[in-house]
Amino acid sequence: MDNTIEGDRREIDTLDARIIELLGQRARVSARIQRSRTSAGGPRTVLAREAEILARYQQGLGTTGTPLALNVLKLCRGANSSADSALSTTE
Ligand SMILES: O=C(O)C(=O)C[C@]1(C(=O)O)C=C[C@@H](O)C=C1
Protein backbone atom coordinates (compact mmCIF):
# COMPACT_ATOMS: atom_id res chain seq x y z
CA MET A 1 0.00 0.00 0.00
CA ASP A 2 2.71 2.46 1.10
CA ASN A 3 4.87 1.37 -1.82
CA THR A 4 2.05 2.07 -4.23
CA ILE A 5 1.47 5.51 -2.73
CA GLU A 6 5.19 6.28 -2.82
CA GLY A 7 5.41 5.12 -6.43
CA ASP A 8 2.40 7.20 -7.41
CA ARG A 9 3.86 10.22 -5.59
CA ARG A 10 7.10 9.87 -7.52
CA GLU A 11 5.05 9.80 -10.72
CA ILE A 12 3.20 12.96 -9.59
CA ASP A 13 6.52 14.67 -8.78
CA THR A 14 7.79 13.83 -12.25
CA LEU A 15 4.59 15.10 -13.85
CA ASP A 16 4.73 18.32 -11.77
CA ALA A 17 8.33 18.90 -12.84
CA ARG A 18 7.24 18.56 -16.48
CA ILE A 19 4.29 20.91 -15.96
CA ILE A 20 6.59 23.51 -14.37
CA GLU A 21 9.06 23.16 -17.24
CA LEU A 22 6.25 23.53 -19.78
CA LEU A 23 4.92 26.61 -17.99
CA GLY A 24 8.38 28.18 -18.10
CA GLN A 25 8.58 27.37 -21.81
CA ARG A 26 5.11 28.84 -22.38
CA ALA A 27 6.06 32.01 -20.48
CA ARG A 28 9.17 32.49 -22.61
CA VAL A 29 7.23 32.13 -25.87
CA SER A 30 4.54 34.48 -24.54
CA ALA A 31 7.19 37.05 -23.55
CA ARG A 32 8.59 36.87 -27.09
CA ILE A 33 5.15 37.64 -28.57
CA GLN A 34 4.54 40.47 -26.10
CA ARG A 35 7.98 42.00 -26.76
CA SER A 36 7.44 41.84 -30.49
CA ARG A 37 4.00 43.47 -30.20
CA THR A 38 5.00 46.24 -27.75
CA SER A 39 8.14 47.11 -29.71
CA ALA A 40 5.87 47.65 -32.74
CA GLY A 41 3.78 50.04 -30.62
CA GLY A 42 0.99 47.57 -29.83
CA PRO A 43 -0.55 46.67 -26.48
CA ARG A 44 1.02 44.15 -24.12
CA THR A 45 -2.24 42.21 -23.77
CA VAL A 46 -4.89 41.04 -26.27
CA LEU A 47 -8.14 40.27 -24.51
CA ALA A 48 -9.74 38.44 -27.47
CA ARG A 49 -6.82 36.00 -27.51
CA GLU A 50 -7.00 35.57 -23.75
CA ALA A 51 -10.74 34.76 -24.06
CA GLU A 52 -9.90 31.96 -26.55
CA ILE A 53 -7.38 30.53 -24.09
CA LEU A 54 -9.82 30.72 -21.17
CA ALA A 55 -12.45 28.91 -23.25
CA ARG A 56 -9.98 26.15 -24.16
CA TYR A 57 -9.00 25.51 -20.54
CA GLN A 58 -12.64 25.51 -19.48
CA GLN A 59 -13.53 23.08 -22.26
CA GLY A 60 -10.70 20.76 -21.28
CA LEU A 61 -10.91 20.99 -17.49
CA GLY A 62 -14.38 22.26 -16.57
CA THR A 63 -15.00 25.27 -14.36
CA THR A 64 -11.68 24.83 -12.52
CA GLY A 65 -10.01 25.43 -15.88
CA THR A 66 -10.95 29.10 -15.79
CA PRO A 67 -8.97 30.17 -12.68
CA LEU A 68 -6.14 27.91 -13.81
CA ALA A 69 -6.01 29.67 -17.20
CA LEU A 70 -6.17 33.08 -15.49
CA ASN A 71 -3.13 32.16 -13.40
CA VAL A 72 -1.25 30.78 -16.41
CA LEU A 73 -1.89 34.08 -18.21
CA LYS A 74 -0.83 36.05 -15.14
CA LEU A 75 2.41 34.05 -14.95
CA CYS A 76 3.10 34.64 -18.63
CA ARG A 77 2.36 38.38 -18.51
CA GLY A 78 4.73 38.69 -15.55
CA ALA A 79 7.46 36.76 -17.38
CA ASN A 80 8.21 39.86 -19.44
CA SER A 81 9.70 41.52 -16.40
CA SER A 82 13.49 41.18 -16.21
CA ALA A 83 13.14 40.95 -12.41
CA ASP A 84 11.46 37.56 -12.83
CA SER A 85 14.50 35.34 -12.56
CA ALA A 86 12.60 32.07 -12.03
CA LEU A 87 11.41 32.06 -15.64
CA SER A 88 14.27 33.85 -17.33
CA THR A 89 16.37 30.85 -18.34
CA THR A 90 17.02 30.57 -22.06
CA GLU A 91 14.84 28.35 -24.22
O1 LIG B 1 -0.99 35.40 -27.97
C1 LIG B 1 -0.57 36.53 -27.69
O2 LIG B 1 -0.79 37.50 -28.42
C2 LIG B 1 0.23 36.73 -26.48
O3 LIG B 1 0.69 37.84 -26.21
C3 LIG B 1 0.39 35.58 -25.54
C4 LIG B 1 -0.57 35.66 -24.36
C5 LIG B 1 -0.46 34.28 -23.63
O4 LIG B 1 0.38 34.18 -22.74
O5 LIG B 1 -1.17 33.37 -24.03
C6 LIG B 1 -0.15 36.75 -23.42
C7 LIG B 1 -0.75 37.98 -23.42
C8 LIG B 1 -1.91 38.30 -24.24
O6 LIG B 1 -2.84 39.08 -23.55
C9 LIG B 1 -2.52 37.10 -24.84
C10 LIG B 1 -1.95 35.88 -24.84
The ligand as a Gaussian input file, in Angstrom:
#p B3LYP/6-31G(d) Opt

LIG

0 1
 O       -0.993000      35.405000     -27.972000
 C       -0.568000      36.526000     -27.691000
 O       -0.792000      37.505000     -28.415000
 C        0.226000      36.732000     -26.482000
 O        0.690000      37.835000     -26.207000
 C        0.389000      35.582000     -25.541000
 C       -0.574000      35.663000     -24.355000
 C       -0.462000      34.279000     -23.630000
 O        0.380000      34.177000     -22.737000
 O       -1.174000      33.374000     -24.028000
 C       -0.149000      36.753000     -23.425000
 C       -0.748000      37.980000     -23.415000
 C       -1.913000      38.299000     -24.240000
 O       -2.837000      39.078000     -23.555000
 C       -2.522000      37.097000     -24.841000
 C       -1.949000      35.881000     -24.839000

